[in-house]
Each structure stands twice: as structure tokens, then as C-alpha cells.
Amino acid sequence: MTYREARPWAEAIKQQVLERRMPPWNAVKGFGEFKNDAGLAQEDLEIIGEWVDGGVPEGNPLFMPAPDFPAAPGENHDGGRRLAVSGTRAMNLEMEAIGIEPDRIPATGALQAVARRPDGAIEPLIWIEKFNPKFNQPYYFREPLSFPAGTKIEVTPRKASVVLIIK
């Protein structure tokens, strides 16, 4: 999309971005760290808002990407095993998770998953407030998460479920 094509939509783009509908990302920002995070940081939201409020000036063409730049290849972890979790599930063995994927989403569109480690530490895995099925995808952790035996994975509400992608 070019600047000329996007320019008439600047106010609508700003609203979608500020309401965190764009770019599409189901997970709540800051609850879990994902390497494929498409969400924008607060600073990015402010830059877009200021750009629109400032009259949507066109940038310097010297800094524009090539018109037909290729899309980045997606993550592929088909070799990972999948472990379904609903309610609370205690891990009998040590495991390493590389990602998580929403599976069964309640009608409210909200779910939360955490890991309770045997030492009492709680690790946020994912939190979704307003699930949009069009954007369902695996969420790959920034770094693999190692869970010792005895870790409990808790998904709320109990009728919701997630799938852990493990090594």
C-alpha cells in the first residue's frame, strides 16, 4: 500500500491502532513475551497518533522500503509436540515450552494461562481479552520456557483450553 492510498484512511488507522485492533494481535500486551508479537508498544501508538494529529505528513522517500519487499517467513515449529491444557494440569516431568495456542475460547472471548512453579513463582503465559478467531495463531515465546516437574499450568476460565507447544 502506498502513502497516497493510505492517506485518506489516516484517522481510521489511528483509531484502529489506538484501540489495539490493528495490527491484529489477540494477546494482551505485557502478559507473556512472544517473539512473533505483532502488537505495538505505547511509544509506537503515540507516534502514530501524533503523525495523524500533525496532518499526516509524507516521510522522506529516501527512507521508504522497496515497493515489492517480500513478506517475512513465518515461524515453523511443526516438529514440536502439542499438549492440551484446560483447568489445572500438573506436569509430572520437566518440560520446555516454545509456544502456546488458544484452543477453546469461551463466548466472552477471554482466557488466561499461567504456570505455577513448585517454588511458588507464577509465570504469565498468555492472556486474551477480546479473542478474534480471524487472527488465531500460535504464540511463540521469546525464549523457551523450562518448567520443572511439579509445575501446574492453570487456564481460566476452566472451560477454556490452550495447547502448549513443547520440545
C-alpha positions in Angstrom: 0.0 0.0 0.0 1.3 3.4 -0.9 1.2 6.7 1.1 -1.4 8.1 -1.4 -3.6 5.0 -0.9 -3.3 5.1 2.9 -3.6 8.9 3.4 -7.4 9.2 3.2 -7.7 6.5 5.9 -5.3 8.1 8.4 -7.9 8.9 11.1 -9.5 5.4 10.8 -6.0 3.9 11.0 -5.2 5.9 14.1 -8.5 4.8 15.8 -7.9 1.1 15.0 -4.3 1.3 16.3 -5.2 3.2 19.5 -8.0 0.7 20.2 -5.4 -2.1 19.6 -7.4 -3.7 16.9 -4.6 -3.2 14.4 -2.2 -4.7 13.9 -4.2 -7.8 14.7 -2.9 -9.5 17.9 -5.2 -11.4 20.3 -2.8 -11.5 23.3 -2.8 -8.7 25.9 0.5 -6.8 25.7 2.9 -7.4 28.6 1.4 -10.7 29.8 3.9 -13.2 28.4 6.8 -12.3 26.0 6.4 -13.6 22.4 8.9 -13.4 19.6 6.2 -13.1 17.0 4.4 -10.3 18.8 2.7 -8.1 16.3 1.4 -5.7 18.9 2.7 -2.1 19.1 4.5 -0.6 22.1 2.9 2.5 23.7 5.6 4.7 22.1 4.6 3.4 18.6 0.9 4.2 19.4 1.9 7.8 20.4 3.9 8.2 17.2 1.0 7.2 15.0 -1.4 9.4 17.0 1.0 12.4 16.7 1.5 11.7 13.0 -2.2 11.9 12.3 -2.8 14.9 14.6 0.1 16.6 12.8 -1.5 16.5 9.4 -0.2 13.1 8.2 3.0 14.4 6.6 4.6 12.2 4.0 8.0 10.8 5.0 11.3 11.2 3.2 11.2 8.9 0.1 14.8 8.0 0.7 13.8 6.0 3.8 10.9 4.1 2.1 11.2 0.4 1.7 11.4 -1.2 -1.7 7.9 -1.3 -3.2 7.8 -5.1 -3.5 9.7 -6.2 -0.4 9.0 -9.9 0.4 7.0 -10.9 3.5 9.0 -12.3 6.3 8.7 -16.1 6.5 6.6 -17.4 9.4 7.7 -19.5 12.3 7.5 -23.2 11.7 7.6 -25.5 14.7 5.7 -28.4 13.2 8.2 -30.7 15.0 7.0 -29.5 18.4 4.7 -31.8 20.4 1.4 -30.4 21.4 0.0 -30.7 24.9 -3.7 -29.6 25.5 -4.4 -27.9 28.9 -7.7 -26.9 30.4 -8.4 -26.1 34.0 -5.3 -27.1 36.0 -2.8 -29.6 34.8 0.2 -30.7 36.9 3.4 -31.6 34.9 4.9 -34.9 36.2 8.0 -34.4 34.2 10.3 -31.5 33.4 9.3 -29.9 30.1 10.3 -27.0 27.8 7.6 -25.0 26.0 8.4 -23.0 22.9 4.9 -21.6 22.3 1.2 -21.6 23.2 -2.0 -21.5 21.2 -5.6 -20.7 22.2 -7.7 -23.8 21.7 -11.2 -23.5 23.3 -12.2 -19.9 23.8 -15.3 -19.1 25.9 -18.1 -16.9 24.5 -16.7 -14.0 26.5 -13.6 -14.1 24.3 -11.3 -14.1 27.3 -8.9 -16.6 28.8 -5.7 -16.5 30.8 -3.0 -19.1 31.3 -0.2 -19.1 33.9 2.4 -21.6 35.1 2.7 -22.1 38.9 6.2 -23.4 39.6 6.9 -25.7 42.6 8.9 -22.8 44.3 5.7 -20.7 44.2 6.7 -18.4 41.3 4.0 -17.6 38.8 4.9 -17.2 35.1 2.4 -15.5 32.9 1.9 -17.5 29.7 -0.9 -15.7 27.8 -3.9 -13.5 28.4 -6.6 -12.9 25.8 -9.4 -10.4 26.4 -11.2 -10.0 23.1 -10.5 -13.0 21.0 -10.9 -12.6 17.3 -10.9 -16.0 15.5 -9.6 -14.5 12.3 -6.3 -13.8 14.0 -5.9 -17.1 15.9 -2.3 -18.3 15.7 0.4 -19.9 17.7 2.3 -17.5 20.0 6.0 -18.4 20.2 7.7 -17.5 23.5 10.6 -15.0 23.1 12.8 -17.7 24.8 11.8 -21.3 25.5 10.3 -21.7 29.0 11.6 -24.5 31.1 9.2 -25.9 33.7 10.4 -28.3 36.4 8.4 -31.4 37.3 5.5 -30.3 39.6 4.7 -27.2 37.7 1.0 -26.6 37.3 -0.4 -25.0 34.2 -3.7 -23.1 35.0 -6.2 -21.9 32.4 -9.1 -19.7 33.4 -11.9 -19.9 33.0 -11.9 -23.7 33.5 -13.9 -24.3 30.3 -11.2 -22.6 28.2 -8.2 -24.5 26.9 -4.8 -23.8 25.4 -2.3 -26.0 23.6 1.4 -25.8 24.7 3.9 -26.4 22.0 6.7 -28.3 23.7 10.1 -29.7 22.7 
